[in-house]
Amino acid sequence: MISVRPKVAELVYQLYGRSLHPELFETYQSRTVERGSYKATVQITSAGHLVCWQYHGLILTEVAAAANHPLPQRRRLMSYRLKGERTDRVDIRAGVSYEMKFSLEPADEEKFAAYQRELSLHATRHGMLQRFEPSARFGSAALSYVNIDCRDKVLCVQAFHTFPDDCAVLKIQSWYRVGGA
């Protein structure tokens, strides 16, 4: 399947208090984990990633997608352009919280190439890795790497998305907590 990543300037980060229709996204990889009393499905998509976390009827959906992607407004809890750095937290209900941190880091070509190699090497042992087609004939391929760390009361998702045309790396880390963990 041929896939080219959108430009980093076109991306947004959003959190919803609901599920999103799967047909809204082109999914390349998917993994479902269950631990304690929660369940999470993590997907690498054409523009970034999607996490759908469920706990006792509560659903939170995190998505990194293109800004022009047709996503709903209803029950959107957070929405940010993916540029610079940002952290945020929301307490959903007693004992349930969500926290995120992202940073978009520019790099020179040498540092970017080293980062791409490091992600590829790490992915052979852990997580999910998706290589995208280069946007230019002799360009580098973009990568998406997602690592999932499951504990009984905490799910941590680390996503790394590279953008060779911009020599930039997007890092997103999110925590889903239950029981005041």
Summary of the structure (lengths in Angstrom):
residues: 181
radius of gyration: 15.9
end to end distance: 40.3
largest distance: 52.3
contacts: 562
relative contact order: 0.23
helix: 13%
strand: 54%
